[in-house]
Amino acid sequence: MPNGKVGDHPFTDIVHHGRDLYSARAAGLVREIARLADDGTRRFLQDLLMRDFNEYDSPDIARLEKVLLELRDRLVQEAKERGYEVD
C-alpha cells in the first residue's frame, strides 16, 4: 500500500517530492497542471501517469509532453474564460 514516500506514485514524486521524472519539461507541466486543475482533473492526470506513462515501462516522453502541454493549454484557456489571470 502506498504511504506517500518517494517512488509510490509518479504524480506525488513530481508534485510533492520535487523529482523531475520523465523530463524537466514534463515535470514542470505536471506541476503547473496540478496548480491549475480541479480534483477531478488531478485524478485524471494521476491515473494517466500511472497507467499510460509508468516510469518503469519505458514511457514515450515526447508523447507525454504533448499530452501534458495540451492539457495545460486547455486549463489555462478555461481559466482565462472564467476571468482569472493566468501566467
C-alpha positions as CSV (number, residue, x, y, z in Angstrom):
1,M,0.0,0.0,0.0
2,P,1.4,3.5,-0.9
3,N,2.4,5.6,2.1
4,G,3.5,8.8,0.4
5,K,7.2,8.0,0.1
6,V,9.3,8.7,-3.0
7,G,8.6,6.0,-5.6
8,D,5.0,5.4,-4.6
9,H,3.4,7.3,-7.5
10,P,4.8,9.5,-10.3
11,F,2.4,12.4,-9.6
12,T,3.4,12.7,-5.9
13,D,7.0,12.1,-6.8
14,I,6.8,15.2,-9.1
15,V,4.5,17.5,-7.2
16,H,5.2,16.7,-3.6
17,H,8.8,15.4,-3.7
18,G,10.1,17.7,-6.4
19,R,11.5,14.9,-8.6
20,D,11.8,15.5,-12.3
21,L,10.5,12.2,-13.5
22,Y,10.3,11.7,-17.3
23,S,12.0,15.1,-18.1
24,A,12.3,18.5,-16.6
25,R,9.7,19.8,-19.1
26,A,7.2,17.1,-18.3
27,A,7.7,17.5,-14.6
28,G,7.2,21.3,-14.9
29,L,4.0,20.8,-16.9
30,V,2.7,18.3,-14.3
31,R,3.3,20.9,-11.5
32,E,1.6,23.6,-13.5
33,I,-1.4,21.4,-14.2
34,A,-1.6,20.5,-10.5
35,R,-1.9,24.2,-9.7
36,L,-4.5,24.9,-12.3
37,A,-6.6,21.7,-12.1
38,D,-9.6,20.8,-10.0
39,D,-9.6,17.5,-8.1
40,G,-11.2,15.5,-11.0
41,T,-8.5,16.7,-13.4
42,R,-5.8,15.9,-11.0
43,R,-7.1,12.4,-10.5
44,F,-7.3,12.0,-14.3
45,L,-3.7,13.1,-14.5
46,Q,-2.6,10.7,-11.7
47,D,-4.3,7.8,-13.4
48,L,-2.8,8.8,-16.8
49,L,0.7,8.9,-15.4
50,M,0.4,5.5,-13.7
51,R,-1.5,3.7,-16.5
52,D,-0.1,5.1,-19.7
53,F,3.3,6.5,-18.7
54,N,4.6,4.3,-16.0
55,E,8.2,5.3,-15.5
56,Y,9.3,1.6,-15.3
57,D,7.7,0.7,-18.7
58,S,9.9,3.0,-20.9
59,P,7.3,5.6,-21.5
60,D,7.1,7.7,-24.6
61,I,8.4,11.0,-23.2
62,A,7.6,13.1,-26.3
63,R,4.0,11.8,-26.4
64,L,3.7,12.5,-22.6
65,E,5.0,16.1,-23.1
66,K,2.5,16.6,-25.9
67,V,-0.4,15.3,-23.8
68,L,0.6,17.5,-20.8
69,L,1.0,20.6,-23.0
70,E,-2.4,20.2,-24.5
71,L,-4.0,19.6,-21.0
72,R,-2.2,22.7,-19.6
73,D,-3.2,24.9,-22.5
74,R,-6.8,23.8,-22.1
75,L,-6.8,24.6,-18.4
76,V,-5.2,28.0,-19.0
77,Q,-7.8,28.8,-21.6
78,E,-10.7,27.7,-19.4
79,A,-9.3,29.8,-16.5
80,K,-9.0,32.9,-18.7
81,E,-12.6,32.4,-20.0
82,R,-13.7,32.4,-16.3
83,G,-11.9,35.7,-15.8
84,Y,-8.8,34.5,-13.9
85,E,-5.4,36.0,-14.7
86,V,-3.1,33.1,-15.6
87,D,0.6,33.4,-16.4
